[in-house]
Amino acid sequence: MAEEQNSGCSPESCSSCAHAGSCSSAKKDLKAPANPYSQVKKVIGVVSGKGGVGKSMVTASLARMMVQQGYSVGILDADITGPSIPKMYGVHGSAVGSEAGMFPCVAKDGTKIMSVNLLLEHESDPVIWRGPVIAGVVTQFWTDVMWGDLDFLFVDMPPGTGDVPLTVFQSLPVDGVVIVTSPQDLVQMIVEKAYNMAKKMNIPVLGLVENYSYLECPDCGKKISVFGESHIDEIAEKLGVEVLGKMPIDPKLAEIVEQEKFYEADNQYLKNIIDKFN
């Protein structure tokens, strides 16, 4: 961050002062320009403070839900070292490009997808890149991909608060984020880290989604708290945000993922989020 100069300006007043363009305390717009062939109405980030909470499942579920509502939807898979979105949808082709940019691949339900797996010779090849290179690729998925007309672009981000989330928050016009978590002992601290990062970057937090919330017994219907009792409502109240949904361990959704047919998924556990996106 640039050092402050003794110009008599404060961060609060700098935007309106005579030398707002040169004052070091003025906030710079670091947003990267979208590809000229992209018209994206809303960009929604899906984040988590830690890995293993089913963030990609939630991202794909949100995308499916909006497709079912008749919206045009895309998924930017920003989890460069652990991409899973294409396989969930059964998309294994290679993305192609032209002088104008790259075309995203399209799933059977019309969802447009861009992921590093669509650029590798073999999708099982590891991506052994340093942070700045990974962050640059994520930015290119915004600037170089011809997304066309989209109502929603969901960004599936890697866990944590490192290079990629920072790049997405700074470079893309993110309209809001959904924080994904699970009912575990450390959840409050982890959720607060993701929440505080979004707030520091002036990104609205749309709410929380708890995954692996419970397992419903197929015989008696009893809800079993496999990962412990949920504290998501307490955390949401403390942070002043909504609980958008609680997803159980659902064997049917797991089977659809295994079959690579997420374009057929119907996740009713998150239906209350629809109003948040409209």
N, C-alpha and C positions, 0 to 999 in steps of 0.2 A: 504494500500500500504506500502511495507516495507520501512524503513528509508534508505536514501542513506548513504553509507560508504565513508570515505575519502580514496579511493583506487587509486585516480588519474584517474578514468574512468569517462566518460560522457555517457549518454544514447546513443549518436550517435556513440561513439567509442567502446562501451563495447562489441558489438557482435564480434569484431575482436581481442579483447585484450586477453592476455594469460590466464586470469582467468574469461573468459566470463561465464563459467558454475557456478561460485560461486558469482560473483559480484551482489550485490543487485539491481543495476540499469539495469541489463540485463532483457530483456523482456522474460517472461516465456510463453511457449506454453500451454494453458489450454484446448486445444481441446480434447474432449472425443473421444475415439475410436469408430468407427462405429461397428455395429454387424458384425461378420465374414461372415454372409450370406446376407450382404447388399453391393451392388456396385452402389453407387449413383454418377452420373456424375456432376450434378449441384444442389446446394441448393439455393433457392431463398426465401428470407424473405419478407413478406407483413406486413407493419407496418403502424401505424397511431398515431398521437400525442394525439388524443382524441377518445372517443367512439362515436358510432352512425353515422359513416360515410360510413358504408357498406363495411368494410374491408373484411369480410368473402365472400361477394358477389364477390368482385374483385378477391380474392384468388381462389374461385371456377371457376370463369370465365377464369382466366389465365390457370388453370389446364385443363379445358375443351378445350380451344383453342389449347393447345399443344397436347392433345389427338387426336383432329381432324387433327392435322398435322402428326399423326402417331407415336408420341413419347410415351414411357412408363412413366407414371406419378404417383406420390404419393402426398398426402396432410398430413402433420403433424399438427394436430389441437392443437396448443399450448395455445389456449385460454381456460385454464383449468376450470375456474369458469363460463364461458359463452360459452360452445361449441355449435356450430350450424352446422358444416360441415356434420356430418353423416345424420342428419335429412333432409338437403337440397338434399342429394342424395338418400334418402329413405333407408338408411342403419340402421337397428335397431338390428342386431344380436350382439352377444357377441364375442369379440376377444378371440381366444384360443391360447395356448402356448405349448411349449415343453421345454425340458432341454436346447435347443439351443436358445430359446427366444420366443417372441410373433409373431403371424402372423397378419398382418394388414387385415382388412376387405376389400372386393373388391366390388366396385359399378358396376352397369350394363354396364358402358362404359369402365370398366377395371381399373379405378382409384383406387389406393390403399389408404386406409384411416386408420389413427390411431387417436383416440380421447378418452378422459377420459369417455365419454358417453358409449363407447363400453366396459368399464370395470365395470360400476356400475350395481347393481342389478336392479335398476329402473332408466331409463334415466332422470327422473324428480327429482331425489334425488339431493339436493344441495351439492356442494363441499365446505365444510367449513374447509379449510386448511390454514395454515400460509404460507407466502411467500417462505421460504426455502424448504418446502415440495413440493409446487407447482413447483418450479424450478427443484427439483430433479426428479419429474415425467416427466417433459419435456425432461430432459437429458436422462432418461430411454427410452423415445420414439425414441431416436437416437441409444442408445447403446444396447437396449434389443429387438428392433423390427427387424424382418427379412424382410427387404424391398425388397430383391431380386435385380434384375437388373432394375434400374431406370435411365431414361435420366434426369428427373427433379423431385425434391422434393420441393414442396411449403410449407412454414411454415407460418400458419395463427396465428399471434401473438396477444396477448391482447393489448388494447390501452395503450399509455403512454410510459414512459421510466424507468419502474421499474424492478423488479427481473427477470421476464421471458424474456423480450428482452435482458437484460444484459446476462442472462444465455445462450440464443441462440447465441448471438454474440460471446461470449467467448468460448462456448463448441462445437458449430457446425461449419463446414467449409463453412460458408455462402459466396457465390460468389457475392451476390449483394442484394439490397433491393429495393422494390417498395413502395413509400410512398403514402398512400391514404388520400384524404382530401375532403372537400366540400366547396362550395362558401358561407362562412360566415365571419362575421367581424373579428373574432379572428383567422382566418385561417393562416395568415402569421406567427404569433408568434408560433402557434401550429406546423406548418410544419417545421419551423426553429428548434424547439426543437428536433423533430425526425431526421431531417437532421444532426444537430450537434452531436447527440448521435452516429449516424452511422459513422460520420467522426472521432469522438474521438476513436471509436473502429476499425478504419481502414477498414470499410466495404463500398464498392462502392455503391453509390446511382444511380440506373439505371434510375430513373426518377419519375415523379409525375403522379398520376391518380386522376382526379376530379370526384367524384360521386355526384349524385343529381344535375348535372350541369344545367339542364333545364327540362321542361315538354313540349312535343310537342302536340299542340292541334290536336285532331283526326279529326277535321272538316276542319280547314284552314291550318294546318301545322305550325302555328306560334310557335316559341320557347318562352316559358314563364319562366322567371327566378324566380322560386318559392322562393329560398333562397337568393335572391339578385344577383347582377351582379358579374360575375366571375373575380377574380384577379389572377388566377393561372398562367397566362402567365407572369405577372409582377414578381411574386414570383420566378418562374422558372428561369427567366433571372437574377434576383438578386443572386440566389444560383448557377447559372451556370449549371443547369440540364435541361433535356428535359421534356416536357409535353407529356406523353405517350398515353393519351386518356382522353376524357371527356364523362362520362356516364350520360345519361339523366335518369329521372324517367321513367322506361319502364314497363308498366303494364304486358307485356308478360313475362318478366323475373320474375316479382313478382309472377305471377300466377304459373310459373314453380317451384318456391321455395315453394309456398303454397302446390302444388301437390306432393312435394318431388321427383321431376323428373329432377333435375339439370343435370343429365347425358344426357338429350336431349337438353340442352341449346345451343344456337348459338349466342354468344355475339360478334357482329361485331364492336362494339365501341372501342375495344382494339386491333384490328388486326395489328396495326402498331408496337405493342410490339414484335411481332414474331422475327423480325430482331435483337432485343436487346438480345434475349436469344440464338441466334445461334452463 
